[in-house]
Amino acid sequence: MEMCDEVLPTCLQTGCKKLALKEDNVRVVLEADGTEVDEEDYFNFLPSDTTLLFLTNNDKWSHESSEPVSRDEPDSADGTTKKLPSSHKMAALLKGDISRIISMSDEDLQVLAEADTTELAQDLGESIVYAQSLQEACQRHLDDRVQTREAIDLLRLYSKAHSISPYVETESSKKRRHSRDISSSS
């Protein structure tokens, strides 16, 4: 069984233990929008700072919760609670599957690109050259995203300008002009 195949059961088990809930009576949802997290693959696409809520079958998610939500730090493998630097969390995710880089948020990619290369190599269990290559790939991926967003913004601006410009000839104005040209030449 791969590590990612154990994320949901481990999350349920740990959360239920901490909250003194019965596992068979609990649903895990995103705090932000109430989306139920019921598949392993879903965890691959969640940002590292996502807050999960544990709801019993009687509970319903609401956007405006009347009770304040307590924050809990991530647990380590030995059961102690400690906050790891983001680059360590990102490296742990990538160690299992490097293709996860594609679905990482811009913030997570930036963390990896700016991480200490030696520490990143140690976290990944790889060479410094590999860690440098990964950081360069993260930066290229970030740059590509920025370039794509800028191109889309430019296309939207062009489209808007095109639709309101009196100097842009539309198909109907071309047809009217063509009809006038034909009738004036006769």
N, C-alpha and C positions, 0 to 999 in steps of 0.2 A: 504494500500500500504506500503510495507517495505521500509526502508531507501535506500537500494541498488537499488530499482526500480526507485528512483528519481535522481540518480547520473548523468546520461547522460543529461536529460533535464535541471537539475540545472547547470551543467557545461556549456552547450550550452547557457543558458539564461544569466548566470553571465559573461561568456567570451564575448558574443555578446554585452552585455550592456557596458562592459569596453572598447571594441574595436570599438564600434559604428557600428556594423554590423547587418544585418537582419538575423534572425535565419533560415529562409527558404532558404537562399542562402549560408549556411556555412556547411563545413565538418570538423570534428575533426580528426586529424591524429597524430601519434607519430612522434616527431621530429627526433628520431634516424633512422627510416627506412621508414616513410611515411605510415605505416599501418593505415587504417581507423578504428576509434573506433566508431562503430555504434550499439553496443549491451551493455546492462547493465552489463552482466556477465564479459565482458572484463576488467572492472575496478577492479574486484577482483584479477586479476593476474598481475596488474601493480605494479612495485615497487613504494614506496612512493615518490621518487624524479623524477618520469617520467615527461618529458616536453611534453606538448601537443601543437600543432599548430592549429590555426583556419584558414582554407582556404576557400575562396569564390569559387563558381563554376568555375570561370575563372582561379584560381590559380592552379598550379601544384607543388607538393612537389619535391624538389631536394636535394640531399645529400649535395651539396656545395652551400649553400645559399649565395647570394651576399650581402644581407642585414643582419646586426647583429640582433640577436634575443634578445629582451629585456626580462628580467626575472621579474616575478611578484611573490610576496609572496602569500601563501594561504589565502583565506578570512575566517573569522570566521562567525558564525551564525548571529552576530549582524551587519554584513556589514563592520566591520573594518578589516584592514589588519594587521595581526600579525603572527610572525613565532613561531610555537609551537615546543617544543622539540620533537624529533622523537618518544620517548616512549609514549607521549600523543597521537600522530597520530596513532601509532600502537594499542594502547589500544582502541581508538575509533573504529578502524576497527574490532577488536576482540569482542567488546561489542555487536555488531550486530550478529556476527556469529563466534564462536570460531574455527570452522573448517578451517577458513582462514589461520591458522597457517601453514597448510600444504604447501600452495603456497607462503609463504613469502620468501623473499631473505635471504641469510645467514646474510647479514648486518642487516636486520630488526629483525631477530631472536636474533642476538647478542645484539642489542639495548634493546630488551625486557628482555633478560637474565640478563643484567647488570643494568637495571633501578632500581630506588629506590622503594623498595617493598611497602612501605606505599603509595607513590604517585600512583603507579600502581594500587593498591587496590582501591584507591579513584577514579581514572579514569575509572576503570571497574565497579565501584559500587558494589564491592564484598569484601569479608573478606581478611585479610592479609594472612591467610592460603591458600586461593584460589590463590592469586597473587603469593605466593611462589611456589605453585604447578605448576602454569603456567610458571613461570621462569625456574623451573626444567625441565618441558616438552620442553621448547624452547631449553635449553641446551642439553637435550638428543637428540632432533631432529637434532641439529647442529652436535653433536658428531656422530650420525648415518650417516649423509651426508658425513662427513669427512672420516669415516670408509669405506663407500661405494666407494668414490672417490679413496681412497688408494687401495682398493681391485681391482677396475677396472684398475688402473695404474699397479698394480702388475701382473694382468692377461695379460695386453698388453705387458709388459716387458717379461713375460714368453713366450708368443706367438712369439714375435720377436726373442728371444733367441732360441726357439725351431725350428724356421724356418731356422736359419742360422747355427745351431750347426752341426758339422761333427759327433758328437757322438750320435745323435738322429736317431734312426732307423725309416725309413718311410715304408709304406706298400710295395712299389716297391722293396726296399732293402731286406725286409723280404722274399718276394717271390723269389728273386734271390738266397738268402742264402738257402732257403728251397729247391729250384731246385738243387743247388750244393750238398746239403746234400744227396738228393735222388740219384743223379747220382754217387756220390762217394761211396755210400753204395752198389751199384750194382756190 
